[in-house]
């Protein structure tokens, strides 16, 4: 059974995805997505530098079959995780893959001892803001002229992701996701 774009489906028809660490060999596909999605894409050199910082960085990819369809990265500083980037290839949005990536980032942050999570998002990026709100992130400020061309960024935070209350929120998001997407998480 297949889903749009030829990706595999779980036996019950859900989209089957694998979320796993990015490797150097994945950068060609990552850079293709970067070029398609961002006005000022990161360079191969920047990604290589980030991937080399294994103790403070975590970069994860999401595959449908053999196709890398998205990626995300975060850095850890003390007990905080900062989402550096999250992107999906055009044509793969709206399938809850971003939710799978975000849940994986939270799980990765928790495994690294983080208690808090933060990120910046373009002020007008309503789909992304809605995704982050599902994970409990709330706006705390604006970074003026943060993006190329002068676009502002909304600063969002969620505190205490290491508590029972947040574990319940995360479990609910993951249970909702599981109705549509079969996520295999690899470390």
C-alpha positions as CSV (number, residue, x, y, z in Angstrom):
1,X,0.0,0.0,0.0
2,X,1.3,3.5,-0.7
3,X,0.4,7.0,0.1
4,X,0.7,10.2,-2.0
5,X,4.3,10.7,-3.2
6,X,4.8,6.9,-3.3
7,X,5.6,6.7,0.4
8,X,4.9,3.5,2.3
9,X,1.9,3.1,4.6
10,X,1.6,1.0,7.7
11,X,-0.6,-2.1,7.3
12,X,-3.6,-0.1,8.6
13,X,-3.1,2.7,6.1
14,X,-1.3,5.2,8.3
15,X,1.7,7.0,6.8
16,X,4.8,5.2,7.9
17,X,7.8,7.4,8.8
18,X,11.2,6.9,10.4
19,X,12.8,9.6,12.5
20,X,16.5,9.1,13.0
21,X,19.7,11.1,13.4
22,X,20.9,13.0,10.4
23,X,24.3,11.9,9.0
24,X,26.7,13.6,6.7
25,X,25.4,11.5,3.8
26,X,21.9,13.1,4.3
27,X,23.1,16.6,3.6
28,X,22.4,16.6,-0.1
29,X,18.7,16.0,0.6
30,X,18.7,18.5,3.5
31,X,20.3,21.2,1.4
32,X,17.7,20.6,-1.4
33,X,14.9,21.1,1.2
34,X,16.7,24.2,2.6
35,X,16.9,25.7,-0.9
36,X,13.2,25.1,-1.5
37,X,12.0,26.3,1.8
38,X,14.1,29.2,3.1
39,X,15.0,32.6,1.6
40,X,18.5,32.3,3.1
41,X,19.3,28.6,3.3
42,X,22.1,27.3,5.5
43,X,25.2,26.1,3.8
44,X,26.7,22.6,3.8
45,X,29.6,24.0,5.9
46,X,27.2,25.2,8.5
47,X,25.4,21.9,8.7
48,X,28.7,20.1,8.9
49,X,29.7,22.3,11.8
50,X,26.4,21.7,13.6
51,X,26.6,17.9,13.1
52,X,30.1,17.9,14.5
53,X,28.9,19.3,17.8
54,X,27.4,16.0,19.0
55,X,27.2,16.8,22.7
56,X,25.3,20.1,22.3
57,X,23.4,19.6,19.1
58,X,20.9,17.1,17.8
59,X,19.8,16.9,14.2
60,X,17.0,14.5,13.2
61,X,15.6,13.6,9.8
62,X,12.3,12.1,8.9
63,X,12.0,9.6,6.1
64,X,9.1,8.2,4.1
65,X,10.4,5.1,2.5
66,X,13.9,6.1,1.3
67,X,13.1,9.8,0.8
68,X,14.2,12.3,3.4
69,X,11.1,14.6,3.6
70,X,12.1,16.8,6.5
71,X,14.6,17.5,9.3
72,X,14.9,19.4,12.5
73,X,17.7,20.5,14.8
74,X,18.2,21.8,18.3
75,X,21.0,22.8,20.5
76,X,21.2,22.2,24.3
77,X,22.4,24.9,26.7
78,X,22.3,23.9,30.3
79,X,18.7,22.8,30.9
80,X,17.3,24.5,27.8
81,X,16.8,23.1,24.3
82,X,16.7,25.7,21.5
83,X,15.1,24.5,18.2
84,X,17.4,25.8,15.5
85,X,15.3,24.7,12.5
86,X,12.5,22.5,11.4
87,X,11.6,22.0,7.7
88,X,9.5,19.8,5.5
89,X,10.0,19.4,1.8
90,X,7.2,21.0,-0.3
91,X,4.4,18.6,-0.8
92,X,4.8,16.9,2.5
93,X,3.2,19.6,4.7
94,X,-0.2,18.9,6.2
95,X,0.4,15.2,6.8
96,X,1.4,15.6,10.5
97,X,5.1,14.9,9.7
98,X,6.0,18.2,11.4
99,X,4.2,17.0,14.5
100,X,6.2,13.8,14.4
101,X,9.4,15.8,14.1
102,X,8.5,18.1,16.9
103,X,7.5,15.2,19.2
104,X,10.9,13.7,18.5
105,X,12.7,16.9,19.3
106,X,10.9,17.1,22.7
107,X,11.9,13.4,23.4
108,X,15.5,14.2,22.4
109,X,15.6,17.3,24.6
110,X,14.3,15.3,27.5
111,X,16.8,12.6,26.9
112,X,19.6,15.2,27.1
113,X,18.3,16.6,30.4
114,X,16.4,19.7,29.1
115,X,13.7,21.2,31.3
116,X,12.7,24.0,28.9
117,X,12.3,24.4,25.1
118,X,12.4,27.6,23.0
119,X,12.4,28.6,19.4
120,X,11.8,31.5,17.0
121,X,9.3,31.5,14.2
122,X,8.3,34.0,11.6
123,X,5.5,36.1,13.0
124,X,3.2,35.3,10.1
125,X,3.8,31.6,10.0
126,X,0.4,30.5,11.4
127,X,0.7,26.8,10.6
128,X,4.0,26.6,12.5
129,X,2.8,28.7,15.4
130,X,-0.3,26.4,15.7
131,X,2.0,23.3,15.7
132,X,4.2,24.8,18.4
133,X,1.2,25.8,20.5
134,X,0.1,22.2,20.5
135,X,3.4,21.4,22.3
136,X,2.7,24.1,24.9
137,X,5.0,26.8,23.4
138,X,3.7,30.3,24.1
139,X,4.8,33.7,22.7
140,X,7.0,35.7,25.1
141,X,8.4,38.4,22.7
142,X,9.4,39.4,19.3
143,X,12.8,39.7,17.7
144,X,12.5,42.6,15.2
145,X,14.2,42.1,11.8
146,X,15.3,38.6,12.7
147,X,14.9,37.2,9.2
148,X,16.4,38.1,5.8
149,X,14.4,41.0,4.4
150,X,13.5,42.3,7.8
151,X,10.9,39.8,8.9
152,X,10.2,39.6,12.7
153,X,10.4,36.4,14.7
154,X,8.1,35.4,17.5
155,X,10.0,34.0,20.4
156,X,8.2,31.0,22.0
157,X,8.9,29.1,25.1
158,X,7.6,26.1,27.1
159,X,8.9,25.6,30.6
160,X,9.1,22.5,32.6
161,X,8.9,19.9,29.9
162,X,10.3,17.4,32.4
163,X,7.2,17.4,34.6
164,X,4.3,15.0,34.8
165,X,1.9,17.6,33.5
166,X,4.0,18.1,30.4
167,X,4.4,14.3,30.0
168,X,0.6,14.1,29.8
169,X,0.5,16.8,27.1
170,X,3.2,15.1,25.1
171,X,1.4,11.7,25.4
172,X,-1.8,13.2,24.2
173,X,-0.1,14.8,21.2
174,X,1.6,11.5,20.3
175,X,-1.7,9.5,20.8
176,X,-3.4,11.9,18.4
177,X,-0.5,11.6,15.9
178,X,-0.6,7.8,16.1
179,X,-4.1,7.8,14.5
180,X,-2.6,9.2,11.3
181,X,1.2,8.4,11.3
182,X,3.1,5.3,12.3
183,X,6.4,6.7,13.7
184,X,9.4,4.6,14.1
185,X,12.0,6.5,16.2
186,X,15.6,5.5,15.9
187,X,18.6,6.7,17.9
